[in-house]
């Protein structure tokens, strides 16, 4: 007997929007010690906390603030990463701007011991594409590092990475 698997994927980051111009998913395992932490909003706040940002990225964020207006982007505060909504096992961070719309869905699957960050971006013309050009190459390693740093911090520094 042949079993046909039909993969599916949903995320609050993709809800009610056309397909994004760019998307990424980072998935990291969580240790048994953190399976008590089932609130996706807390995971989102921890991952997108200033404490989770690697030092090199802090410098890049400073450059972003300096050069953002040159491509039509706004200078933003860390408030753009506030949780806007929680549905089930996923929290949504969403920020529309002149140059692009950004959404991140942060979810937790306690049974599988996984946390994920789904990012979706919609560009608004040349300014959005230009702004996002360097970001696209750094997004995965930065998001992965932030997620791992949050996991390590929550586990009391016992994980490493």
Secondary structure, DSSP 8 states (H G I E B T S, - for coil): -----------GGGTTS---SEEEEEEEE--GGGTT---HHHHHHHHTSGGGS-HHHHHHHHHHHHHGGGGT-----GGGG-EEEEETTEEEEEEE-SSEEEEEEEEEETTTTEEEEEEEEEE-HHHHHHHHHHHHHHHHHHHHHHHHHHHHHHTTS-S--
